[in-house]
Amino acid sequence: MVDYQGKKVVIIGLGLTGLSCVDFFMARGVTPRVMDTRISPSGLDKLATSVECHVGSLNEEWLLDADLIVASPGMALANPALSAAAEAGVEIVGDVELFCREAQAPIVAITGSNGKSTVTTLVGEMAKAAGWQVGVGGNIGLPVLTLLKPEYQLYVLELSSFQLETTSSLCAAAATILNVTEDHMDRYPFGLQQYRAAKLRIYENADVCVVNADDALTMPVRGADKRCISFGADVGDYHLNRQQGEIWLRVRGEKVLNTKEMQLTGQHNYTNALAALALADAVNIPRASSLKALTTFGGLAHRFQLAHQHNGVRWINDSKATNVGSTEAALKGLQVQGTLHLLLGGDGKSADFSSLASYLQGDKVGVYCFGRDGAELAQLRPDVSSLFETMEQAMRDISPRLQSGDMVLLSPACASLDQFKNFEQRGDEFTRLAKELG
């Protein structure tokens, strides 16, 4: 527990997380100041009148006068105003850091370029199946500070690289980096290793590190140590076992679950299940409860979700594929009887799309590109690519071509913010159109 009495606190960013920070300090007898670069941020109307608020820009005078700045994950630490405050000796943290200083129960911490929401939710479901009181949040669902309740036996947190940049007191009972592929390169000018360095902070002070045997970038800086447990498709302490057309989850040589009993499908989901199982085992969730959760969990909305099926055509909503690695995971080993009609596009966040090209080969693939970076994506395979301004235009073009056995897959490899409020809105729009057109 930290005493913040008498501290001059500035919170950057409103919305749910910003309001949770305000509530946190007010409950401790400290009235913070709040600022947001937006003119009318969400949550402004819920702010107590006693809280000073500055909107439309950063108030540099307030920042330099502060003892503590709580920055939104969306605010880059490289921002000149924040850099100046840091140089002046002002402490800069995020809401996850405030949480870690207070939390009394063990924490399972999960990061990675892809799959972290699925794994976070799965570990939470495993704990619930065991009858544990569990708080699940962070980069998914609830802001972490709303989870500070004494009755919780376990916390399961999804953490983004942005959140980890401002977190130093995390001492996870078990932590994982599921994978590291290019994402947010607009935020990391020094490239992949700078992005990876932010994610590696999750292992500092962790009791158990769950690493991906298939991805060397998920290993601690000095390589695997005695804290490390591994998972992987074919190798690792937790791996997949293929025999007679069946795939089993296997733990240290023992087959524990036939994937036919799971509702999740696809190799990327089977490896997510292995990672979740390794984390659950590390914090002593009873194995039987974990396996039960694996058979009942049906997956997350907007993550390779069947949106509509009619006349033998499947429409799949994978709107949460907001980066290249996530789309690769969806396409790897994908089985389509007829033609794959793939929707790509949006804001690519300065990513390199070239690794997708190998998945777009063959005469049974059509590529439909839209949004800000649609033209660049269309260059991956110009002979089968069509370019549209919007996703709706692309879907209306696909509709008359469809035959039984085909799949229409929205797995855009891009963020949605150039044309939508968020990836959820994009996925909802895809689903609406799928039902109309299909």
Buried (B, 14 or more C-beta within 10 A) or exposed (E): EEEBEEBBBBBBBBBEBBBBBBBBBBEBEBEBBBBBBEEEBEBBEEBEEEBBBBBEEBBBEBBBBBEBBBBBBEBBBEBEBBEEBBEEEBBBBBBBBBBBBBBEBBBBBBBBBBBBBBBBBBBBBBBBBBEBEBBBBBBBBBBBBBBBEEEBBBBBBBBBBBBBBBBBBBBBBBBBBBBBBBBBBEBBEEEBEBBBBBBBBBBBEBEBBBBBBBBEBBBBEEEBEEBBBBBBBEEBBBBBBEEEEEBBBBBEEEEBBEBEEBEBEBBBBBBBBBBBBBBBBBBEBBBEBBBBBBBEBEBBBBBBBEBBEEEEBBBBBBBBBBBBBBBBBBBEEBEBEBBBBBBBBBBBBBBEBEBBEEBBEEEBBBBBBBBBBBEBBBEBBEEBBBBBEBBBBBBBBBBEEBEEBBBBBBBBBBBBBBBBEBBBBBBBBBBEBBEEBB
